[in-house]
Amino acid sequence: MILQDTKRLVIKVGSALLIDNTSHEIKDNWIETLCADIADLKRDGVEIVIVSSGAIGAGRSVLKQGTKTLRLEEKQAAAAAGQIRLTNIWQEKFVAHEIVLAQILLTPSDTEQRRRHLNARNTIETLLGLGSIPIINENDTVTTEEIRFGDNDRLAARVAQMIIADTLVLLSDIDGLYTADPRKDSTAEFIDEVSEITPDIKNMASEAAPGNSSGGMVTKLAAAEIATRAGCQVIIADGRPKHSLARLGLEGRFTRFIPIETSSNARKRWIAGAVSHAGVLTIDEGAVKALGTGGSLLPAGINNVEGSFERGDTVIVSDLKGKRLGCGICAYSAADVRMIAGRKSGDIEELLGYQGRDEIIHRDDLVLED
């Protein structure tokens, strides 16, 4: 099975799979089989996030909006009604597997603005740590530009990038990438693996077929480009058969996009590439040793704080002699770090009035210089 080495998986489920194109009813039995596949993976130790489309399609049926083209406010109304119905069905299917589902609604700025990105990432990380499965959709009801991120393919890629996922699976109504649109060109050839998304590869993409879908191969390639640059392999597979996730690598075919580098290296490169730094944390010898052995930076090791920065900003880490050791993303503002510097992590709640992270800079958010 292609997912056997995956530890953290993002699954994007398209509207065409979830919603019947004629009746606009949710495909209850299909969701049930997918949830069974996901439960099996979770029992094997895989952390899973679902990005689910379908809210607008489900809302059409509830609000009896028919098949007409909807205005922006009508789409948002449909999303508001459909999101409740769709999430309830997902939850109902996971209850049978004793899995707790958690809903998260995101907007583009939640994945792109640094502090909001950090908040969203920490929420997802916490839910995964508690054994829950986050189910994510765009917050269509408050989007004021166009109704969507553009599509949930790119949203799924941003989520995969955010949480350093190993694999992104885009379940669709097509089994992968072809040299041309196979619905229009009988000579189109299937491509099973892509090592680089070149202009020629992009030219092979087609728009979505009419119906509930908003993406198509164009958006899937855009998603693959985002995710592979973050060190995440991407798989486009046919999700129409029941148990489509369990079938991966066993039956049928799919297109695999090879990651450019490992996910951890991609994140470290992003941190190290910060053009400006908002402050400097000076640490004692004990903290220097801890970081050198792969540890995180704790409050107890901080000797001095320079600068004015906020949670999520990149700061420099230096030793007592002023030598720069590296840089990292700080989990607290400068004011808060000054209050807890030199103290134990267990004192954070008492000193700040809230319990944040134990680490000032987590080891995953820290890049040390050679």
MARPA-462317 format. One line per 4 residues: number of its first residue (from 1); for each residue z, x negated, y of C-alpha. Coordinates in nm, 3 decimals. Layout:
BEGIN
NUM) Z X Y | ...
***
This chain:
BEGIN
1) 0.000 0.000 0.000 | -0.100 -0.135 0.342 | 0.243 -0.050 0.488 | 0.449 -0.245 0.233
5) 0.545 -0.524 0.476 | 0.601 -0.297 0.775 | 0.956 -0.278 0.910 | 0.891 -0.071 1.222
9) 0.615 0.187 1.223 | 0.470 0.417 1.490 | 0.268 0.712 1.360 | 0.044 0.907 1.595
13) -0.057 1.252 1.474 | -0.352 1.413 1.648 | -0.384 1.775 1.758 | -0.679 1.836 1.527
17) -0.451 1.766 1.230 | -0.157 1.975 1.348 | -0.330 2.281 1.495 | -0.595 2.503 1.337
21) -0.894 2.495 1.570 | -0.967 2.867 1.525 | -0.629 3.039 1.502 | -0.434 2.776 1.702
25) -0.159 2.812 1.444 | 0.041 2.507 1.335 | -0.054 2.372 0.990 | 0.289 2.415 0.836
29) 0.208 2.295 0.483 | 0.026 1.985 0.605 | 0.325 1.881 0.818 | 0.552 1.929 0.518
33) 0.358 1.675 0.309 | 0.348 1.423 0.594 | 0.725 1.454 0.639 | 0.770 1.386 0.267
37) 0.562 1.065 0.303 | 0.765 0.959 0.606 | 1.092 1.027 0.425 | 0.980 0.803 0.137
41) 0.903 0.519 0.380 | 1.236 0.565 0.555 | 1.420 0.542 0.223 | 1.242 0.209 0.173
45) 1.398 0.081 0.496 | 1.110 0.140 0.740 | 1.209 0.245 1.094 | 0.972 0.518 1.209
49) 0.869 0.673 1.539 | 0.631 0.970 1.554 | 0.403 1.041 1.848 | 0.298 1.402 1.806
53) 0.023 1.585 1.989 | -0.029 1.960 1.958 | 0.205 2.115 2.215 | -0.073 2.270 2.424
57) -0.257 2.394 2.116 | 0.059 2.552 1.974 | 0.141 2.708 2.309 | -0.198 2.877 2.331
61) -0.106 3.091 2.031 | 0.244 3.173 2.155 | 0.122 3.273 2.501 | -0.195 3.441 2.370
65) -0.421 3.235 2.596 | -0.721 3.259 2.366 | -0.997 2.998 2.366 | -1.083 2.989 2.736
69) -1.075 2.664 2.933 | -0.726 2.635 3.080 | -0.637 2.537 3.435 | -0.378 2.261 3.484
73) -0.088 2.503 3.535 | -0.196 2.703 3.230 | -0.201 2.387 3.018 | 0.146 2.298 3.141
77) 0.272 2.647 3.058 | 0.119 2.616 2.711 | 0.283 2.276 2.665 | 0.623 2.414 2.764
81) 0.602 2.697 2.511 | 0.429 2.497 2.239 | 0.660 2.196 2.251 | 0.958 2.406 2.142
85) 0.768 2.561 1.855 | 0.617 2.233 1.738 | 0.945 2.040 1.750 | 1.126 2.316 1.561
89) 0.875 2.294 1.277 | 0.902 1.913 1.260 | 1.282 1.945 1.253 | 1.273 2.213 0.985
93) 1.063 1.993 0.756 | 1.285 1.687 0.803 | 1.607 1.880 0.738 | 1.497 1.908 0.375
97) 1.511 1.525 0.361 | 1.843 1.507 0.550 | 1.674 1.329 0.841 | 1.778 1.392 1.201
101) 1.492 1.428 1.448 | 1.526 1.339 1.818 | 1.278 1.454 2.082 | 1.167 1.227 2.367
105) 0.918 1.328 2.637 | 0.757 1.042 2.830 | 0.528 1.000 3.129 | 0.306 0.696 3.196
109) 0.558 0.553 3.442 | 0.828 0.561 3.172 | 0.629 0.300 2.980 | 0.500 0.096 3.273
113) 0.776 0.077 3.536 | 1.013 -0.197 3.423 | 1.349 -0.021 3.454 | 1.227 0.309 3.314
117) 1.053 0.116 3.037 | 1.384 -0.052 2.955 | 1.574 0.279 2.956 | 1.319 0.442 2.726
121) 1.316 0.142 2.492 | 1.695 0.133 2.468 | 1.707 0.505 2.389 | 1.451 0.469 2.110
125) 1.624 0.157 1.974 | 1.959 0.338 1.969 | 1.814 0.639 1.788 | 1.653 0.414 1.527
129) 1.983 0.231 1.483 | 2.154 0.565 1.418 | 1.903 0.651 1.146 | 1.716 0.914 1.345
133) 1.340 0.955 1.379 | 1.233 0.986 1.744 | 0.940 1.220 1.794 | 0.757 1.153 2.119
137) 0.505 1.342 2.326 | 0.386 1.317 2.682 | 0.588 1.526 2.926 | 0.289 1.751 2.996
141) 0.495 2.011 3.183 | 0.564 1.777 3.478 | 0.250 1.562 3.484 | 0.080 1.612 3.818
145) -0.223 1.384 3.789 | -0.436 1.498 3.498 | -0.251 1.678 3.222 | -0.212 1.371 3.004
149) -0.165 1.002 2.980 | -0.527 1.062 2.896 | -0.432 1.109 2.534 | -0.153 1.035 2.289
153) -0.340 0.741 2.132 | -0.262 0.523 2.430 | 0.089 0.665 2.460 | 0.149 0.567 2.096
157) 0.021 0.216 2.167 | 0.254 0.183 2.465 | 0.546 0.296 2.250 | 0.451 0.046 1.978
161) 0.435 -0.226 2.244 | 0.768 -0.116 2.391 | 0.968 -0.128 2.068 | 0.786 -0.427 1.912
165) 0.648 -0.227 1.619 | 0.474 -0.401 1.328 | 0.220 -0.126 1.267 | 0.063 0.164 1.454
169) -0.109 0.426 1.239 | -0.345 0.664 1.417 | -0.394 0.962 1.186 | -0.713 1.137 1.288
173) -0.990 1.368 1.173 | -1.210 1.066 1.097 | -1.147 0.788 0.847 | -1.207 0.495 1.081
177) -1.456 0.317 1.303 | -1.832 0.339 1.249 | -2.118 0.154 1.416 | -2.218 0.490 1.566
181) -2.094 0.848 1.560 | -2.139 0.953 1.193 | -2.153 1.319 1.301 | -2.475 1.244 1.489
185) -2.620 0.936 1.318 | -2.662 0.935 0.940 | -2.728 0.559 0.944 | -2.384 0.480 1.094
189) -2.202 0.213 0.893 | -1.828 0.207 0.829 | -1.622 -0.090 0.955 | -1.312 -0.164 0.752
193) -1.161 -0.447 0.960 | -1.179 -0.559 1.323 | -1.047 -0.901 1.426 | -1.142 -0.871 1.795
197) -1.225 -0.573 2.014 | -1.545 -0.696 2.177 | -1.783 -0.506 2.409 | -2.004 -0.444 2.106
201) -1.712 -0.283 1.923 | -1.634 -0.063 2.225 | -1.995 0.051 2.241 | -1.957 0.199 1.893
205) -1.697 0.450 2.011 | -1.760 0.821 2.057 | -1.580 1.096 2.247 | -1.366 1.361 2.077
209) -1.529 1.655 1.907 | -1.481 1.997 2.073 | -1.152 2.167 1.991 | -0.787 2.075 2.032
213) -0.840 1.698 2.048 | -0.839 1.508 2.378 | -0.907 1.157 2.256 | -1.186 1.042 2.029
217) -1.273 0.689 1.920 | -1.286 0.569 2.282 | -0.914 0.623 2.326 | -0.833 0.488 1.981
221) -1.003 0.160 2.063 | -0.816 0.146 2.394 | -0.492 0.201 2.200 | -0.584 -0.065 1.945
225) -0.649 -0.312 2.226 | -0.304 -0.249 2.378 | -0.117 -0.267 2.048 | -0.295 -0.568 1.893
229) -0.229 -0.770 2.209 | 0.139 -0.691 2.153 | 0.125 -0.827 1.798 | 0.099 -0.489 1.625
233) -0.160 -0.414 1.357 | -0.342 -0.085 1.407 | -0.481 0.145 1.139 | -0.715 0.438 1.199
237) -0.711 0.666 0.898 | -0.819 1.014 0.791 | -0.513 1.237 0.820 | -0.673 1.559 0.699
241) -0.579 1.535 0.328 | -0.222 1.621 0.235 | 0.004 1.316 0.183 | -0.242 1.115 0.395
245) 0.019 0.853 0.478 | 0.105 0.788 0.112 | -0.267 0.754 0.036 | -0.315 0.457 0.268
249) -0.444 0.165 0.066 | -0.451 0.371 -0.252 | -0.726 0.626 -0.187 | -0.995 0.662 0.072
253) -1.067 0.405 0.338 | -0.944 0.314 0.684 | -1.014 0.068 0.965 | -0.758 -0.206 1.028
257) -0.733 -0.391 1.359 | -0.575 -0.733 1.317 | -0.303 -0.826 1.570 | -0.382 -1.114 1.804
261) -0.038 -1.267 1.755 | 0.299 -1.174 1.609 | 0.493 -0.903 1.790 | 0.787 -1.133 1.866
265) 0.560 -1.402 2.012 | 0.381 -1.144 2.226 | 0.707 -1.020 2.376 | 0.839 -1.371 2.436
269) 0.510 -1.466 2.604 | 0.539 -1.163 2.833 | 0.893 -1.259 2.936 | 0.808 -1.625 2.986
273) 0.507 -1.530 3.196 | 0.715 -1.360 3.466 | 0.587 -1.486 3.801 | 0.913 -1.438 3.992
277) 1.278 -1.429 3.895 | 1.539 -1.220 4.072 | 1.841 -1.441 4.012 | 2.011 -1.723 3.824
281) 2.290 -1.707 3.566 | 2.486 -2.029 3.518 | 2.650 -2.052 3.176 | 2.919 -2.271 3.022
285) 2.885 -2.519 2.735 | 2.995 -2.270 2.473 | 2.723 -2.029 2.575 | 2.466 -2.310 2.576
289) 2.554 -2.386 2.213 | 2.541 -2.017 2.119 | 2.194 -1.975 2.268 | 2.079 -2.291 2.093
293) 2.167 -2.140 1.756 | 1.986 -1.813 1.823 | 2.266 -1.614 1.983 | 2.261 -1.372 2.275
297) 2.416 -1.434 2.616 | 2.754 -1.261 2.639 | 2.963 -1.200 2.953 | 3.224 -1.454 2.844
301) 2.978 -1.742 2.879 | 2.874 -1.676 3.239 | 3.017 -1.912 3.501 | 2.822 -1.809 3.812
305) 2.575 -1.546 3.933 | 2.312 -1.602 4.203 | 2.075 -1.353 4.358 | 2.043 -0.978 4.391
309) 1.885 -0.815 4.088 | 1.888 -0.489 3.897 | 1.904 -0.400 3.532 | 1.574 -0.493 3.368
313) 1.489 -0.776 3.607 | 1.400 -1.123 3.479 | 1.654 -1.397 3.562 | 1.679 -1.772 3.503
317) 1.950 -1.913 3.278 | 2.090 -2.258 3.373 | 2.368 -2.484 3.248 | 2.660 -2.616 3.457
321) 2.452 -2.915 3.573 | 2.181 -2.688 3.713 | 1.931 -2.757 3.434 | 1.707 -2.461 3.367
325) 1.741 -2.349 3.004 | 1.507 -2.052 3.007 | 1.473 -1.697 3.134 | 1.537 -1.348 3.011
329) 1.566 -0.978 3.090 | 1.913 -0.892 3.219 | 2.081 -0.577 3.087 | 2.299 -0.539 3.397
333) 2.265 -0.557 3.774 | 2.388 -0.864 3.962 | 2.687 -0.669 4.095 | 2.790 -0.563 3.745
337) 2.741 -0.911 3.598 | 2.972 -1.053 3.865 | 3.239 -0.803 3.763 | 3.226 -0.885 3.392
341) 3.141 -1.258 3.406 | 3.383 -1.464 3.200 | 3.526 -1.156 3.027 | 3.493 -1.030 2.670
345) 3.233 -0.768 2.581 | 3.516 -0.536 2.481 | 3.631 -0.530 2.845 | 3.301 -0.398 2.983
349) 3.386 -0.028 2.978 | 3.721 -0.082 3.148 | 3.571 -0.305 3.418 | 3.254 -0.107 3.492
353) 3.358 0.245 3.402 | 3.088 0.276 3.139 | 3.003 0.107 2.810 | 2.673 -0.075 2.836
357) 2.529 -0.334 2.600 | 2.755 -0.607 2.465 | 2.501 -0.871 2.574 | 2.403 -0.969 2.925
361) 2.073 -1.091 2.779 | 1.991 -1.002 2.420 | 1.831 -1.281 2.216 | 1.514 -1.068 2.179
365) 1.487 -1.064 2.559 | 1.548 -1.438 2.604 | 1.299 -1.726 2.610 | 1.442 -2.080 2.595
369) 1.246 -2.378 2.719 | 1.166 -2.671 2.493
***
